[in-house]
Amino acid sequence: MITYAPLWETMKRLGASTYTLQVKGGISSSTVRRLKAGESVSTNTLDALCRILGCRLEDIAEYVPDET
């Protein structure tokens, strides 16, 4: 499963808000909702988040294996 927990930590560290993502980065409110819900987003969105926040992919998303 992919988790976006690193995104929220990165945003906190940088002092960025969802407003920053939406207004300065052009990320839609529905995409922000999907990120908050841990739902899938496109690689274009991940690329945009890295560009907006000036970070690497691992600062935004992390793969966590399912416990089976």
Order of alpha helices (4+ residues) and beta strands (2+ residues): beta-alpha-alpha-alpha-beta
